[in-house]
Amino acid sequence: MPHRRIAGMVQAWKRSSHANLDKIRNLKESDPTFYKKGKLEDVEKNLRSMGKLAEGENLKEVGCIDCHVEIGAKKKADHTKDLKMPTADVCGTVTCKNLRNANQNVTR
């Protein structure tokens, strides 16, 4: 993949809600995207139940490694062996029932 394309994806991620979870935490009730705050709280609760986030700890960001290797991975990934394309099933293990339900509806 050309360097320019990768750099563009990184810049898009930096502007995304995945990279800026505090923006979601600070949303006001009057904001039309305020619902994302509750979704983030659900995701963090789910990560705690999976043992991926300590009690009382907030998720700082959702980085590339979380989706394309393993949630919270600290090791370096071998880009030829460890990378995967996340699917609704993979994302659904973290983002709870919304994605799992959407995927089930598509496969029925």
N, C-alpha and C positions, 0 to 999 in steps of 0.2 A: 504494500500500500504506500503510495507516495507520501513523503513527509508533509507536504502542504495539506493533504486531506486529513492526516492524523492531527496536525496542529489545529485545523478547523474544528474537528470533533472535540478536542480538548477545550477550545474556547467556547464552544456551544455548551459543553458540560459546566464550565465555570459560571455561565449565566443561568444555568438551570436550577430548579428547586432542589435537585439531588445534591448540589454543591453548596446550597445556601439554606440549610434547614432552619437556621435562626430566623430567616425572613418569614418562614411559615409560622414559627413559634410566636413571632411578634405581630401577626396579623390582627387587625381590629375586627370586631364583630360586624362592623358596617362594610367590610371588604367582601366583594362577591366571591372571593376564593377562600374565605374564612373556614369553609368545610375541610380544607386541607389540614388545618391544625388538628382536628379530631382524627383524621386519617393517620397523621404522623404519630399521635399518641397511641393509636391502635397498633401501628407497626412496631413502635418501641415496646409496647406491652408484649406483643407476639415474640419479638427478639429476646426479651427477658425470659419468656416461657421456654424458648429454645436453648437458653444458656448462652446466647450470643451477646447479651448486653447485661451488665450488672444492675442490680436493683438501685433505682435512683439515678442511674447514669443516663444521660441524653445521647442520642446518636448525633455525631458531629457532622457527618456527611455520608452520602452513598457514593463511594468511589468506584472506579472502573473494576478494581479487583473484586469488589463485593458481588458484582453481577457476573463478571466474566471468568472468575476463578472460584472463590469461596467467600462467603460472608465473613468479614473481619479478618481475612487472611493476613498474616504478618510476614510470611515467607515470600521470597521472590518467585515469580511465576516463570516457568519455561514457556515462552510464547509459541513454541512449536508443539507442546504436549498438553499444557494445562488450560489453555484458553477454550472457552465454550461460548456459544451464542445463547443468551438467556431466552427462555420461552415463557409463556404465561404460567406454565407449571412451576418453573423455577422461581419466577417473581412472586407467584401466588403463595409460595411457602413463607414469604416475608410479608407481603402486603395483604395477607389474610384472604378472606373469602371473596372479595371483589373480583380479583383476577381468576381465582379458581372457578367461580361461578360463570364468569364470562367465557372461560375456556370450555367448560362443560356445555354451555349453550351452543357453542360453535361446533363441538364434536358430536352433538346429538343428531 
